[in-house]
């Protein structure tokens, strides 16, 4: 580094020629000064361009020195001429080092930003900052939008800010880079609180007092799956006789839709819901409550429930009004006003959504509604109130279009199931049999829609959705899309014919038969007129004529009889049984082959496990000693547990380890049958060489108590070479379990095969008898 020291101008300064010479032989020829200035010292030059002998440059006080004299700077080796710069352009070494240090610090800071920990980007504090900045930006954006021209802002359209003023011109149909899209942002508004009936009816002070009392209540009436039944209403009335509040707790399914539960409760009890939390509702009996009103069975005129006759009369009045409004629609042209009109002719507000109105229109006239419906409106039809038997009911006529199959493919089935998911529920059913009324309603509804959705009632005893589905399929002939414990969904089928179409098809068939008769009559008359009296009558072919058709029907009339239909069903069932029998016999063969393999493997493992002979020379033990050792063994906390491996070499070693400290050992086994326990106890006695004291039943299992003997000595080497190891004992246990399960399933399969054979033989005998009767 070159340090330049400049003394004052008054100090004597030698001439430049005294220090440097500009000839080529001088060692300082690469640095020459043409002139020096007293007013401005020369700029600093990097030190690595000078020899080590030069340490400083002193200013010169030559009167001939000019300030605009150029400075000869070091040149690169490939340059032939030196570089001459004015003094003001000579770089300052201090500034260069400062800029280099700043650049190096910026690079270090950038590297640290990639590797060091980053703070202040997570947590609640940072989130609050982000939210504040977004809100500030929205306020600024909103104020700028309000200040701008309203004609320039449109929803979802790109509008140049200065279009037409010359500042924001478009070029080649593209917007300029500094132009932004301006959009109108609609902020989410809070949902307004709906004023309830209780708040409109009761005073604020009374309502607050009732709600405080409701929060302290600890006894409630439980609503079960069946819903708000008559028993629940009577219990609420009994509570209201003593107290003005009654708490009701709802179970499944009404607890999933508490708005609907509140509506049902208010409709059936006539009270007011003042407090609700989760699945609990507190009902207020009202200021003018009269307990005798419900006990006598009178209908409250202010309640929503009305007799069926009044409802039907109201429906008839609406229908008559609809016929009367047809003329009005033609005059005014506004059919909406005609539909939503009161009896007095004034327009009535529509409280129902379009979804509810369309569903009510579909279900109109099918039957009474189910008031205890646990899901959102519209209310479905109560199928249990429909007639059980309809005189003269027959399944609808079905005819598939040409070149079309009635069966549904997997893709069509999946599509129809997805289509049925958002549909409303049309019927609610709780009865298994006698569903002709429901079948007639379903057939009428199929003329408007493709799919019918039936819900199964909750809490009704002995409901069977499989029996319901089979009965409805037999009565309607529809296609079952879905069946579970909640819903039954039917598709009307590709071969379904509406009522008018089925009538026209039947009429067409009758006309076709009449034409056949006329054609046959004309053919017979023409053949009789052609025959001559003196010629023999030729033998004419009867094939294809109506008489041939009747002959075939007469000969094979039994095809349409009941016994022939039964025979066809029997033959179909015989074929099904034969297929099932073949499949079960194949499975039985596989089970027997696996059973033989398992038996061979088990014999191979048991051959390596050979027990020692019984030692006849055992010590004698009196009854007193046996009872004493039995009590000692039962009181022992230390025990030896036998697992699924059974007896192997490690069990015998553990027995001798127990006998090293105590005379008696207690072995616990988890075997279930007592014969297996006795067999295990005898085997332990033989293999260990001890004396069996007793076998006792305990809570953990069976306890086997073994005494080591008076003359017991621990053997130096245990004779356990003939027993299985721990690993092989586990393999034997698994193989025994596998062998037992295979034997069990093989026995069950044999019984099933024998049952199928007996059933098949019975059906074949029945078929032979029917064929014998037909031949006779």
Legacy VTK file of the C-alpha trace (Angstrom):
# vtk DataFile Version 3.0
C-alpha trace
ASCII
DATASET POLYDATA
POINTS 776 float
0.000 0.000 0.000
1.294 3.372 -1.005
1.176 6.154 1.567
1.692 9.644 0.142
2.800 12.397 2.517
2.456 15.978 1.265
4.241 18.678 3.324
3.239 22.317 3.212
3.946 24.557 0.182
6.491 26.696 2.119
8.820 23.813 2.699
11.653 23.557 0.236
11.043 21.019 -2.521
13.722 19.669 -4.736
13.246 19.538 -8.461
11.612 16.643 -10.120
14.753 15.778 -11.988
16.542 15.255 -8.650
14.273 12.338 -7.872
13.361 10.794 -11.194
14.725 10.678 -14.647
12.558 9.830 -17.594
15.061 7.975 -19.660
14.671 4.276 -20.307
17.612 3.209 -18.178
16.141 4.606 -15.009
14.411 2.129 -12.707
11.539 4.637 -12.358
10.951 5.143 -16.043
7.429 3.748 -15.798
6.369 6.673 -13.577
7.042 10.130 -14.980
5.648 13.520 -14.048
5.549 16.203 -16.692
4.616 18.965 -14.242
3.686 19.480 -10.610
1.144 21.825 -9.120
1.468 23.675 -5.797
-2.310 24.027 -5.440
-3.275 20.361 -5.811
-1.103 17.447 -4.722
-0.924 14.416 -6.989
-3.384 11.621 -6.464
-2.471 8.360 -4.818
-1.462 5.454 -7.022
-1.490 1.764 -6.076
1.719 0.700 -4.468
2.082 -2.626 -6.233
2.992 -0.772 -9.468
6.169 0.730 -7.920
9.363 -0.810 -6.646
9.747 -1.361 -2.993
12.185 1.532 -2.713
9.564 4.182 -3.429
7.456 4.866 -0.309
6.156 8.383 -0.819
5.778 11.140 -3.402
6.587 14.652 -2.294
4.937 17.693 -3.846
6.997 20.028 -5.974
7.079 23.809 -5.850
8.288 24.452 -9.354
6.922 27.734 -10.662
6.631 26.186 -14.112
4.384 23.426 -12.790
0.912 23.316 -14.474
-2.292 21.993 -12.889
-3.494 20.530 -16.181
-0.369 18.402 -16.692
-1.135 14.713 -17.354
0.072 11.903 -15.126
1.740 8.877 -16.643
0.022 5.818 -15.214
1.249 2.248 -15.220
0.439 0.398 -18.422
-0.277 -3.247 -19.109
2.559 -5.377 -20.503
0.844 -5.679 -23.901
0.453 -1.908 -24.311
3.199 -0.134 -26.281
2.512 3.445 -25.125
2.096 4.702 -21.544
-1.282 5.830 -20.169
-1.533 9.563 -19.518
-4.320 10.770 -17.235
-5.118 14.196 -15.814
-4.546 14.494 -12.068
-8.275 14.729 -11.275
-8.885 11.336 -12.903
-6.173 9.486 -11.036
-8.032 7.009 -8.736
-7.885 7.520 -5.003
-6.676 4.436 -3.128
-8.698 5.146 0.014
-11.974 5.481 -1.926
-11.226 2.311 -3.891
-10.617 0.312 -0.741
-13.804 1.735 0.822
-15.892 0.721 -2.214
-14.293 -2.736 -2.229
-15.062 -3.188 1.466
-18.677 -2.078 0.889
-19.088 -4.560 -1.965
-17.532 -7.322 0.093
-19.859 -6.554 3.019
-22.874 -6.681 0.699
-21.802 -10.091 -0.636
-21.263 -11.384 2.908
-24.679 -10.107 3.964
-26.333 -11.828 0.971
-24.613 -15.108 1.799
-25.654 -14.821 5.440
-29.259 -14.192 4.337
-29.237 -17.577 2.592
-27.634 -19.551 5.420
-28.393 -17.785 8.720
-31.626 -18.103 10.702
-34.400 -15.772 9.597
-36.398 -14.041 12.295
-39.714 -12.269 12.248
-41.376 -14.284 9.469
-43.523 -16.525 11.653
-45.784 -16.163 14.646
-48.799 -14.102 15.584
-46.896 -10.851 15.524
-45.856 -11.297 11.905
-49.366 -12.360 10.902
-50.777 -9.217 12.505
-48.292 -7.117 10.536
-49.307 -8.796 7.288
-52.994 -8.288 8.039
-52.403 -4.614 8.857
-50.485 -4.070 5.619
-53.226 -5.784 3.576
-55.932 -3.684 5.227
-53.893 -0.519 4.599
-53.461 -1.523 0.962
-57.196 -2.143 0.616
-58.011 1.239 2.107
-55.599 2.947 -0.306
-57.008 0.966 -3.218
-60.567 1.800 -2.213
-59.803 5.499 -1.891
-58.055 5.505 -5.284
-61.046 3.742 -6.856
-63.441 6.263 -5.343
-61.321 9.149 -6.620
-61.080 7.729 -10.146
-63.697 8.080 -12.840
-66.509 5.565 -12.212
-66.945 5.022 -15.942
-63.403 3.594 -16.192
-63.940 0.725 -13.709
-65.740 -2.447 -14.665
-65.947 -5.833 -13.003
-63.382 -8.297 -14.335
-62.326 -6.122 -17.364
-58.901 -4.681 -18.094
-59.239 -0.885 -18.405
-56.299 1.369 -19.249
-56.072 4.242 -16.800
-55.259 7.014 -19.293
-56.829 5.660 -22.454
-57.887 8.495 -24.763
-55.678 11.116 -23.064
-52.461 10.270 -24.893
-50.602 8.974 -21.857
-51.487 5.290 -21.928
-51.731 4.425 -25.594
-51.872 0.787 -26.617
-49.404 -0.562 -29.114
-50.084 -3.663 -31.233
-53.120 -4.569 -29.149
-51.097 -5.047 -25.920
-51.170 -3.002 -22.756
-48.158 -1.023 -21.610
-45.925 -2.497 -18.877
-46.795 0.143 -16.301
-50.555 -0.316 -16.728
-52.402 -2.544 -14.226
-55.761 -4.287 -14.260
-58.325 -2.550 -12.103
-61.016 -4.729 -10.525
-63.844 -4.142 -8.093
-63.433 -6.206 -4.907
-66.580 -7.131 -2.984
-65.703 -7.669 0.648
-67.512 -10.344 2.633
-70.289 -8.887 4.719
-71.342 -10.254 8.072
-74.540 -12.228 8.234
-77.305 -10.236 9.810
-78.774 -11.682 12.968
-82.314 -12.913 12.439
-84.764 -11.879 15.121
-86.402 -14.988 16.584
-90.011 -15.436 17.644
-89.019 -15.502 21.326
-87.322 -12.126 21.102
-90.410 -10.654 19.464
-92.829 -12.252 21.932
-91.149 -11.941 25.344
-89.729 -8.994 27.206
-85.942 -8.626 27.372
-85.901 -8.877 31.147
-88.121 -11.965 31.200
-86.070 -13.575 28.450
-82.807 -12.922 30.296
-84.258 -14.390 33.511
-85.510 -17.502 31.719
-82.174 -18.027 30.023
-80.330 -17.759 33.337
-82.647 -20.395 34.809
-82.210 -22.593 31.721
-78.430 -22.646 32.155
-78.852 -23.991 35.695
-81.132 -26.891 34.741
-79.705 -30.417 35.143
-82.688 -32.668 34.325
-83.922 -33.245 30.806
-86.230 -35.326 28.648
-84.387 -37.651 26.291
-85.551 -37.824 22.662
-84.641 -41.195 21.150
-84.169 -42.221 17.521
-87.881 -42.348 16.805
-88.120 -38.575 17.297
-90.494 -36.326 19.241
-93.137 -38.950 19.967
-96.359 -38.666 21.958
-94.603 -39.945 25.092
-92.038 -37.135 24.867
-94.777 -34.512 24.453
-96.697 -35.897 27.454
-93.545 -35.850 29.579
-92.896 -32.215 28.630
-96.481 -31.318 29.582
-96.070 -33.012 32.950
-92.945 -30.954 33.599
-94.739 -27.771 32.533
-97.412 -28.334 35.164
-94.742 -27.899 37.872
-92.222 -25.669 36.129
-92.375 -23.147 33.310
-89.252 -24.540 31.601
-88.489 -28.026 30.245
-85.119 -29.218 28.980
-85.017 -31.649 26.045
-81.915 -33.518 24.898
-81.885 -34.953 21.386
-80.165 -38.097 20.191
-79.353 -39.330 16.723
-80.552 -38.357 14.118
-82.203 -35.080 15.212
-79.050 -33.901 17.018
-77.412 -33.494 13.594
-79.955 -30.853 12.538
-80.935 -28.838 15.586
-82.808 -26.230 13.553
-85.194 -28.910 12.362
-85.396 -30.357 15.902
-86.363 -26.945 17.275
-89.030 -26.542 14.607
-90.553 -29.973 15.330
-90.496 -29.375 19.084
-92.222 -26.006 18.823
-94.808 -27.417 16.411
-95.736 -30.437 18.571
-95.612 -28.836 22.023
-96.721 -25.278 21.258
-93.905 -23.840 23.398
-91.113 -21.370 22.675
-87.431 -22.294 22.521
-85.544 -19.758 24.633
-82.109 -21.363 24.887
-80.155 -23.902 22.841
-76.684 -25.396 23.195
-75.287 -28.294 21.161
-77.908 -31.075 21.359
-79.932 -29.533 24.227
-82.988 -27.279 23.947
-84.934 -25.522 26.718
-88.615 -24.903 25.933
-90.771 -22.263 27.630
-94.437 -23.131 28.086
-95.684 -19.600 27.400
-97.449 -16.934 29.367
-101.004 -18.196 28.698
-100.194 -21.857 29.063
-103.110 -24.160 29.792
-102.173 -27.733 30.717
-105.672 -29.050 29.923
-105.325 -28.015 26.292
-103.237 -31.051 25.337
-104.642 -33.497 27.897
-108.156 -33.266 26.353
-106.831 -33.829 22.850
-108.264 -30.600 21.368
-106.427 -29.032 18.484
-104.934 -25.647 19.076
-106.167 -23.184 16.476
-102.851 -21.320 16.556
-100.736 -24.442 16.058
-99.338 -25.563 12.697
-100.873 -29.038 12.922
-104.305 -29.320 11.302
-106.592 -32.260 10.615
-106.108 -34.171 7.388
-109.548 -33.161 6.115
-108.673 -29.470 6.480
-105.383 -30.005 4.660
-107.089 -31.859 1.811
-109.747 -29.146 1.588
-107.023 -26.522 1.423
-105.283 -28.456 -1.359
-108.556 -28.699 -3.307
-109.057 -24.961 -2.896
-105.551 -24.344 -4.229
-106.223 -26.577 -7.225
-109.477 -24.746 -7.990
-107.684 -21.471 -7.664
-105.025 -22.753 -10.086
-107.704 -23.549 -12.678
-109.246 -20.160 -12.166
-105.915 -18.413 -12.621
-105.375 -19.795 -16.101
-107.502 -17.030 -17.578
-105.814 -14.388 -15.486
-102.383 -15.414 -16.720
-103.495 -14.860 -20.284
-104.699 -11.359 -19.546
-101.851 -10.040 -17.409
-99.020 -12.166 -18.751
-97.313 -12.438 -15.344
-97.706 -16.029 -14.225
-95.535 -15.468 -11.142
-98.091 -13.041 -9.749
-100.868 -15.516 -10.430
-99.094 -18.360 -8.649
-98.190 -16.521 -5.477
-101.544 -14.914 -4.797
-103.629 -15.109 -1.689
-107.297 -15.985 -1.593
-108.100 -12.284 -1.536
-106.056 -11.642 -4.674
-103.016 -9.995 -3.047
-99.502 -11.226 -3.694
-98.063 -13.392 -0.926
-94.342 -13.489 -0.033
-92.484 -16.666 -1.016
-90.758 -18.179 2.044
-89.592 -21.379 0.368
-86.600 -21.759 -1.894
-86.845 -22.914 -5.489
-85.453 -26.307 -4.430
-88.270 -26.808 -1.909
-90.976 -25.584 -4.271
-89.864 -27.929 -7.057
-89.700 -30.920 -4.694
-93.141 -30.116 -3.284
-94.463 -29.932 -6.823
-93.069 -33.415 -7.545
-94.472 -34.950 -4.350
-97.854 -33.256 -4.573
-100.695 -35.748 -4.464
-98.561 -38.782 -3.549
-99.529 -38.895 0.135
-99.207 -37.227 3.547
-95.851 -35.779 4.537
-93.583 -37.083 7.303
-93.581 -34.327 9.928
-90.761 -35.837 12.028
-88.253 -35.581 9.174
-84.798 -35.146 10.709
-83.083 -33.456 7.761
-83.657 -30.167 6.020
-86.837 -29.441 4.123
-88.702 -30.326 1.892
-90.566 -32.965 3.851
-90.793 -36.430 2.216
-93.913 -38.575 1.949
-94.648 -40.905 4.875
-94.889 -44.321 3.168
-96.275 -46.013 6.289
-99.491 -43.992 5.931
-100.061 -45.152 2.348
-102.506 -48.060 1.764
-101.053 -51.525 2.265
-103.114 -53.253 -0.462
-104.562 -51.728 -3.639
-107.251 -53.813 -5.404
-106.282 -54.709 -8.964
-102.669 -53.574 -8.626
-100.318 -55.067 -11.246
-96.673 -54.335 -12.005
-96.210 -51.891 -14.891
-95.719 -53.030 -18.472
-92.080 -52.984 -19.495
-90.623 -53.026 -22.986
-87.020 -52.312 -23.873
-86.250 -50.108 -26.921
-84.859 -51.899 -30.004
-81.135 -52.690 -30.008
-80.962 -51.871 -26.299
-80.351 -54.024 -23.238
-82.218 -53.544 -20.019
-79.175 -54.350 -17.870
-76.988 -51.501 -16.606
-73.238 -51.432 -17.135
-70.817 -50.542 -14.361
-70.230 -47.068 -15.797
-73.963 -46.365 -15.989
-74.478 -47.666 -12.467
-71.745 -45.387 -11.093
-73.147 -42.413 -12.995
-76.665 -42.984 -11.676
-75.399 -43.310 -8.106
-73.563 -39.994 -8.417
-76.690 -38.477 -9.919
-78.818 -39.705 -7.002
-76.551 -38.251 -4.320
-77.816 -34.614 -4.351
-81.451 -35.551 -4.929
-83.986 -34.939 -2.133
-85.557 -37.804 -0.234
-88.962 -38.676 -1.688
-90.300 -41.294 0.761
-89.649 -42.436 4.346
-90.375 -46.100 5.056
-90.543 -48.161 8.245
-92.575 -51.200 7.086
-91.083 -54.329 5.516
-94.063 -55.893 3.694
-97.421 -54.929 2.133
-96.083 -51.991 0.133
-98.526 -51.794 -2.788
-99.474 -48.206 -1.963
-95.825 -47.162 -1.962
-95.219 -49.070 -5.219
-98.111 -47.220 -6.907
-96.733 -43.860 -5.679
-93.240 -44.758 -6.968
-94.643 -45.682 -10.399
-96.482 -42.339 -10.565
-93.319 -40.483 -9.559
-91.253 -42.348 -12.195
-93.278 -40.636 -14.887
-91.637 -37.338 -13.816
-88.146 -38.361 -12.667
-85.742 -41.268 -13.218
-84.601 -42.030 -9.659
-86.572 -42.494 -6.436
-84.868 -42.059 -3.065
-86.357 -43.809 -0.005
-85.066 -43.277 3.548
-85.385 -45.915 6.273
-86.939 -44.665 9.506
-84.847 -44.496 12.659
-85.993 -46.185 15.840
-88.637 -48.423 14.245
-88.189 -52.008 15.516
-87.653 -54.984 13.174
-86.851 -52.949 10.077
-85.105 -54.924 7.341
-83.864 -52.903 4.382
-83.194 -56.072 2.370
-86.819 -57.227 2.681
-88.029 -53.720 1.771
-85.853 -53.609 -1.353
-86.891 -57.092 -2.516
-90.601 -56.345 -2.045
-90.392 -53.038 -3.928
-88.353 -54.614 -6.716
-90.990 -57.338 -7.113
-93.857 -54.829 -7.190
-92.292 -52.158 -9.408
-89.681 -54.019 -11.462
-87.145 -51.222 -11.000
-83.361 -51.443 -10.787
-81.838 -51.272 -7.313
-78.973 -48.756 -7.300
-78.149 -48.648 -3.590
-79.312 -50.317 -0.400
-78.009 -49.808 3.121
-79.445 -49.201 6.579
-80.133 -45.545 5.728
-81.315 -45.362 2.113
-82.865 -47.452 -0.681
-82.479 -45.963 -4.180
-84.336 -47.296 -7.229
-83.900 -46.512 -10.922
-86.970 -46.921 -13.113
-85.030 -48.894 -15.756
-84.451 -48.549 -19.458
-87.517 -50.648 -20.249
-89.920 -48.508 -18.180
-93.006 -47.272 -20.033
-95.073 -44.364 -18.696
-98.793 -44.862 -18.265
-99.873 -43.286 -21.547
-97.213 -45.068 -23.538
-98.093 -48.428 -21.949
-101.775 -47.864 -22.781
-100.976 -47.025 -26.390
-98.739 -50.114 -26.681
-101.533 -52.355 -25.334
-104.018 -50.816 -27.774
-101.550 -51.370 -30.601
-101.234 -55.029 -29.673
-105.018 -55.464 -29.760
-105.200 -53.818 -33.175
-102.419 -56.083 -34.425
-104.348 -59.170 -33.319
-107.451 -57.881 -35.110
-105.459 -57.382 -38.303
-104.127 -60.938 -37.995
-107.683 -62.252 -37.760
-108.839 -60.216 -40.777
-105.843 -61.359 -42.791
-106.447 -65.024 -41.970
-110.130 -64.717 -42.802
-109.356 -63.115 -46.149
-106.773 -65.787 -46.947
-109.259 -68.606 -46.228
-111.954 -67.001 -48.373
-109.538 -66.516 -51.258
-108.367 -70.133 -51.098
-111.963 -71.436 -51.123
-112.898 -69.377 -54.154
-109.903 -70.608 -56.181
-110.660 -74.332 -55.615
-112.694 -76.057 -58.372
-115.333 -78.688 -57.724
-113.970 -81.299 -60.183
-110.313 -81.000 -59.245
-108.748 -82.514 -56.158
-107.827 -79.984 -53.538
-104.088 -79.378 -53.489
-102.123 -79.747 -50.297
-101.377 -76.185 -49.193
-98.746 -75.289 -46.631
-100.025 -73.930 -43.315
-96.694 -72.576 -42.119
-96.734 -68.907 -41.242
-100.480 -68.623 -41.087
-102.550 -67.635 -38.114
-103.860 -71.178 -37.732
-100.293 -72.427 -37.538
-99.625 -69.842 -34.861
-102.659 -70.966 -32.866
-101.625 -74.607 -33.293
-98.193 -73.901 -31.884
-99.744 -72.050 -28.988
-102.121 -74.950 -28.336
-99.377 -77.579 -28.446
-97.071 -75.593 -26.187
-99.749 -74.014 -24.066
-98.070 -75.277 -20.924
-95.251 -72.772 -21.469
-97.555 -70.102 -20.131
-98.975 -72.208 -17.333
-97.835 -71.963 -13.768
-96.332 -75.450 -13.527
-94.152 -74.840 -16.570
-92.945 -71.571 -15.106
-92.152 -73.449 -11.930
-90.274 -76.061 -13.968
-88.239 -73.336 -15.650
-87.385 -71.851 -12.272
-86.461 -75.315 -10.961
-84.196 -75.952 -13.933
-82.512 -72.580 -13.436
-82.016 -73.341 -9.745
-80.596 -76.790 -10.606
-78.031 -75.206 -12.915
-77.111 -72.683 -10.219
-76.722 -75.486 -7.659
-74.527 -77.499 -10.019
-72.197 -74.549 -10.511
-72.086 -73.908 -6.771
-71.464 -77.594 -6.063
-68.561 -77.719 -8.512
-67.026 -74.621 -6.942
-67.395 -75.934 -3.381
-65.948 -79.358 -4.309
-62.916 -77.631 -5.821
-62.440 -75.626 -2.636
-62.771 -78.782 -0.551
-60.091 -80.468 -2.664
-57.728 -77.519 -2.061
-58.398 -77.669 1.696
-57.683 -81.406 1.845
-54.424 -81.015 -0.053
-53.321 -78.255 2.335
-54.387 -80.439 5.270
-52.215 -83.344 4.113
-49.194 -81.035 3.676
-49.699 -79.596 7.169
-50.045 -83.090 8.653
-46.746 -84.219 7.096
-44.969 -81.146 8.409
-46.379 -81.721 11.898
-45.287 -85.372 11.896
-41.822 -84.306 10.881
-41.582 -81.875 13.792
-43.030 -84.330 16.324
-40.570 -87.029 15.282
-37.707 -84.876 16.590
-39.462 -84.488 19.953
-39.171 -87.818 21.803
-39.898 -87.944 25.503
-37.895 -90.041 28.025
-39.299 -93.185 29.645
-41.262 -93.042 32.865
-39.088 -93.578 35.966
-40.828 -96.231 38.036
-38.496 -95.784 41.031
-39.904 -92.532 42.443
-39.833 -91.211 45.969
-42.840 -91.832 48.156
-44.858 -88.851 49.408
-47.465 -88.919 52.138
-50.723 -87.031 52.007
-49.553 -84.610 54.695
-46.429 -83.761 52.686
-48.459 -83.383 49.517
-50.913 -80.987 51.217
-48.060 -78.989 52.715
-46.279 -78.613 49.373
-49.568 -77.721 47.692
-50.170 -74.814 50.097
-46.576 -73.656 49.709
-46.895 -73.712 45.916
-50.179 -71.823 45.903
-48.721 -69.035 48.072
-45.667 -68.606 45.847
-45.473 -65.395 43.840
-42.713 -66.634 41.564
-44.081 -68.793 38.801
-43.096 -70.208 35.442
-45.495 -69.417 32.580
-45.992 -71.774 29.649
-46.731 -69.990 26.369
-47.900 -71.203 23.004
-44.654 -73.069 22.377
-45.479 -75.657 25.016
-42.664 -77.737 26.581
-39.189 -77.385 25.048
-35.610 -77.465 26.324
-35.751 -73.943 27.805
-38.727 -74.852 30.042
-36.814 -77.753 31.641
-33.781 -75.526 32.220
-36.031 -72.925 33.884
-37.512 -75.626 36.170
-34.066 -76.654 37.425
-33.174 -72.978 37.877
-36.225 -72.564 40.170
-35.286 -75.728 42.079
-31.857 -74.255 42.728
-33.414 -71.911 45.327
-36.750 -73.525 46.285
-38.091 -77.029 46.632
-41.388 -76.369 44.851
-42.054 -74.719 41.486
-45.408 -73.411 40.223
-46.061 -73.643 36.481
-48.973 -71.667 34.972
-50.506 -72.921 31.725
-53.267 -71.218 29.683
-54.648 -74.392 28.114
-58.447 -74.529 28.135
-59.309 -78.211 28.389
-58.449 -80.075 31.568
-57.206 -83.160 29.667
-54.539 -81.073 27.938
-53.483 -79.648 31.319
-53.096 -83.155 32.818
-51.078 -84.259 29.803
-48.774 -81.226 30.165
-48.333 -81.920 33.906
-47.369 -85.580 33.292
-44.899 -84.552 30.594
-43.284 -81.987 32.915
-42.977 -84.597 35.658
-41.300 -87.087 33.323
-38.917 -84.630 31.647
-37.817 -82.859 34.843
-37.602 -85.900 37.113
-39.658 -84.218 39.871
-42.826 -85.263 41.661
-46.228 -83.872 40.636
-47.948 -82.456 43.712
-51.288 -81.157 42.344
-53.029 -79.330 39.511
-55.141 -76.352 40.638
-57.432 -74.009 38.705
-56.729 -70.291 39.245
-57.747 -66.976 37.748
-54.672 -66.795 35.518
-55.086 -70.403 34.352
-54.204 -73.840 35.701
-51.337 -74.071 38.224
-49.121 -77.188 38.090
-47.117 -77.656 41.317
-44.037 -79.918 41.090
-41.747 -80.968 43.976
-38.041 -81.557 43.233
-37.605 -84.482 45.686
-35.583 -85.063 48.816
-32.507 -86.447 47.082
-32.439 -83.793 44.364
-29.106 -82.854 42.850
-28.709 -80.434 39.976
-27.331 -82.379 36.990
-24.142 -81.168 35.413
-25.646 -81.478 31.951
-29.384 -81.373 31.418
-30.725 -84.199 29.218
-32.722 -81.983 26.823
-31.238 -83.065 23.494
-34.374 -85.016 22.622
-36.619 -81.917 23.067
-37.289 -79.215 20.510
-35.563 -75.874 20.607
-37.431 -72.648 21.187
-37.563 -71.811 17.472
-38.777 -75.221 16.401
-41.353 -75.238 19.197
-42.825 -72.017 17.830
-42.951 -73.505 14.328
-44.717 -76.573 15.716
-47.257 -74.375 17.554
-48.054 -72.396 14.405
-48.341 -75.581 12.380
-50.701 -77.094 14.943
-52.869 -73.989 14.806
-52.888 -74.099 11.015
-53.724 -77.807 11.021
-56.642 -77.238 13.425
-58.101 -74.374 11.395
-57.773 -76.311 8.126
-59.449 -79.326 9.702
-62.307 -77.145 10.974
-62.912 -75.470 7.602
-62.638 -78.779 5.747
-65.308 -80.288 7.994
-67.609 -77.306 7.381
-67.003 -77.509 3.643
-67.859 -81.218 3.614
-71.137 -80.500 5.383
-71.921 -77.747 2.864
-71.172 -80.025 -0.084
-73.389 -82.778 1.328
-76.207 -80.268 1.889
-75.915 -79.049 -1.718
-76.014 -82.624 -3.012
-79.173 -83.367 -1.028
-80.838 -80.188 -2.263
-79.843 -80.943 -5.865
-81.228 -84.486 -5.636
-84.537 -83.188 -4.262
-84.925 -80.667 -7.104
-84.122 -83.297 -9.731
-86.761 -85.640 -8.256
-89.293 -82.797 -8.321
-88.474 -82.063 -11.963
-88.840 -85.745 -12.908
-92.237 -85.928 -11.232
-93.475 -82.840 -13.080
-92.246 -84.182 -16.417
-93.965 -87.526 -15.669
-97.248 -85.739 -15.010
-96.899 -83.773 -18.257
-96.270 -86.949 -20.266
-99.311 -88.605 -18.690
LINES 1 777
776 0 1 2 3 4 5 6 7 8 9 10 11 12 13 14 15 16 17 18 19 20 21 22 23 24 25 26 27 28 29 30 31 32 33 34 35 36 37 38 39 40 41 42 43 44 45 46 47 48 49 50 51 52 53 54 55 56 57 58 59 60 61 62 63 64 65 66 67 68 69 70 71 72 73 74 75 76 77 78 79 80 81 82 83 84 85 86 87 88 89 90 91 92 93 94 95 96 97 98 99 100 101 102 103 104 105 106 107 108 109 110 111 112 113 114 115 116 117 118 119 120 121 122 123 124 125 126 127 128 129 130 131 132 133 134 135 136 137 138 139 140 141 142 143 144 145 146 147 148 149 150 151 152 153 154 155 156 157 158 159 160 161 162 163 164 165 166 167 168 169 170 171 172 173 174 175 176 177 178 179 180 181 182 183 184 185 186 187 188 189 190 191 192 193 194 195 196 197 198 199 200 201 202 203 204 205 206 207 208 209 210 211 212 213 214 215 216 217 218 219 220 221 222 223 224 225 226 227 228 229 230 231 232 233 234 235 236 237 238 239 240 241 242 243 244 245 246 247 248 249 250 251 252 253 254 255 256 257 258 259 260 261 262 263 264 265 266 267 268 269 270 271 272 273 274 275 276 277 278 279 280 281 282 283 284 285 286 287 288 289 290 291 292 293 294 295 296 297 298 299 300 301 302 303 304 305 306 307 308 309 310 311 312 313 314 315 316 317 318 319 320 321 322 323 324 325 326 327 328 329 330 331 332 333 334 335 336 337 338 339 340 341 342 343 344 345 346 347 348 349 350 351 352 353 354 355 356 357 358 359 360 361 362 363 364 365 366 367 368 369 370 371 372 373 374 375 376 377 378 379 380 381 382 383 384 385 386 387 388 389 390 391 392 393 394 395 396 397 398 399 400 401 402 403 404 405 406 407 408 409 410 411 412 413 414 415 416 417 418 419 420 421 422 423 424 425 426 427 428 429 430 431 432 433 434 435 436 437 438 439 440 441 442 443 444 445 446 447 448 449 450 451 452 453 454 455 456 457 458 459 460 461 462 463 464 465 466 467 468 469 470 471 472 473 474 475 476 477 478 479 480 481 482 483 484 485 486 487 488 489 490 491 492 493 494 495 496 497 498 499 500 501 502 503 504 505 506 507 508 509 510 511 512 513 514 515 516 517 518 519 520 521 522 523 524 525 526 527 528 529 530 531 532 533 534 535 536 537 538 539 540 541 542 543 544 545 546 547 548 549 550 551 552 553 554 555 556 557 558 559 560 561 562 563 564 565 566 567 568 569 570 571 572 573 574 575 576 577 578 579 580 581 582 583 584 585 586 587 588 589 590 591 592 593 594 595 596 597 598 599 600 601 602 603 604 605 606 607 608 609 610 611 612 613 614 615 616 617 618 619 620 621 622 623 624 625 626 627 628 629 630 631 632 633 634 635 636 637 638 639 640 641 642 643 644 645 646 647 648 649 650 651 652 653 654 655 656 657 658 659 660 661 662 663 664 665 666 667 668 669 670 671 672 673 674 675 676 677 678 679 680 681 682 683 684 685 686 687 688 689 690 691 692 693 694 695 696 697 698 699 700 701 702 703 704 705 706 707 708 709 710 711 712 713 714 715 716 717 718 719 720 721 722 723 724 725 726 727 728 729 730 731 732 733 734 735 736 737 738 739 740 741 742 743 744 745 746 747 748 749 750 751 752 753 754 755 756 757 758 759 760 761 762 763 764 765 766 767 768 769 770 771 772 773 774 775
